[in-house]
Amino acid sequence: MKKNAEINATPVCQVRMQAISDAMSLLSGKWKFHILGTLIAGNKLGFMDLLREIDGIGSKMLSKELQDLEMNNLVSRTVMDTKPITVEYSITKYGKTLSAVIDELANWGIEYRQALYKKN
């Protein structure tokens, strides 16, 4: 007879696991943290500025990721009344709440890399 899950079956754990799943789904991919971190540091940037700042990303991928982030209220897009038309991206108030998460993730990554290289 198969045993039932005990640790992950609690209501508190179910809520936490769903929240983690939601966050990972929203922030998944290679580029979202790069884009968010760049906008947090740079405040307002044009599309070409972001393309220059984020090494290795293509224009199609940047456009797709910005659309996803805008749809999820983490990035705002402002169309400027200029000729030619320019678009400016900025981090939203809610997007700024990820600053501490990004900092902690970066710190963890630095410590992990240092610990990994000390072993070898």
Secondary structure as GFF3:
##gff-version 3
##sequence-region A 1 120
A	DSSP	alpha_helix	11	27	.	.	.	ID=ss1
A	DSSP	alpha_helix	32	42	.	.	.	ID=ss2
A	DSSP	beta_strand	44	46	.	.	.	ID=ss3
A	DSSP	alpha_helix	47	53	.	.	.	ID=ss4
A	DSSP	alpha_helix	59	71	.	.	.	ID=ss5
A	DSSP	beta_strand	75	80	.	.	.	ID=ss6
A	DSSP	beta_strand	86	91	.	.	.	ID=ss7
A	DSSP	alpha_helix	93	96	.	.	.	ID=ss8
A	DSSP	alpha_helix	99	119	.	.	.	ID=ss9
###
